[in-house]
Amino acid sequence: MHHLDTSVVVAWLRGDVAVSARISALVPEVAVSTVAFGELFHGARVSARVAENIERIRVIAATLLVV
């Protein structure tokens, strides 16, 4: 199992091709902690595109294992 930290998930959300390719190769053996999701949701709430960013985080939560 591979655990992603917040900075890796943010890079994925921003479209980093290398990060996206690596994560795609590892799914379904990828997990994100509830702490990282808390940090992501906080960042989304203080961003300029709150609703869009929260929806993107929800898609990730449905795709990866949350631990």
C-alpha distance (Angstrom), angle and dihedral (degrees) to the residues before:
residue distance angle dihedral
M1 . . .
H2 3.80 . .
H3 3.81 118.4 .
L4 3.79 117.5 -153.0
D5 3.76 121.8 -149.1
T6 3.79 124.2 -144.3
S7 3.80 95.7 -96.0
V8 3.82 91.8 55.9
V9 3.80 92.1 49.1
V10 3.82 90.4 48.6
A11 3.81 89.9 51.9
W12 3.80 88.5 50.4
L13 3.81 91.2 49.9
R14 3.80 90.0 50.0
G15 3.78 90.6 55.0
D16 3.79 101.7 -106.6
V17 3.81 100.8 176.2
A18 3.81 96.1 -152.5
V19 3.80 92.7 49.4
S20 3.81 91.8 45.9
A21 3.80 91.9 50.8
R22 3.79 92.7 48.8
I23 3.80 93.7 48.3
S24 3.80 91.2 46.9
A25 3.79 89.7 53.1
L26 3.80 91.3 51.7
V27 3.82 101.2 45.1
P28 3.03 125.1 142.6
E29 3.81 89.8 26.6
V30 3.82 92.5 65.4
A31 3.80 128.3 103.7
V32 3.78 137.0 -179.5
S33 3.80 122.9 -158.4
T34 3.77 124.4 -121.9
V35 3.81 86.9 -119.4
A36 3.81 90.5 58.7
F37 3.81 90.0 48.6
G38 3.80 89.3 51.2
E39 3.80 89.4 54.0
L40 3.81 91.1 46.9
F41 3.81 92.8 50.3
H42 3.80 90.8 47.7
G43 3.80 90.1 52.0
A44 3.80 90.7 48.2
R45 3.81 92.1 51.1
V46 3.80 92.6 54.6
S47 3.81 94.5 42.7
A48 3.78 128.3 100.1
R49 3.85 91.6 -115.0
V50 3.80 102.7 46.4
A51 3.82 100.1 161.7
E52 3.81 94.3 43.4
N53 3.80 93.8 48.8
I54 3.80 93.9 46.1
E55 3.80 90.3 51.7
R56 3.82 90.6 51.1
I57 3.80 90.2 51.6
R58 3.81 90.6 49.6
V59 3.80 90.0 53.5
I60 3.80 89.8 52.6
A61 3.81 90.7 48.4
A62 3.80 89.0 54.3
T63 3.81 91.5 48.5
L64 3.80 102.6 45.4
L65 3.77 135.2 47.2
V66 3.81 111.9 -97.6
V67 3.81 113.9 -147.7
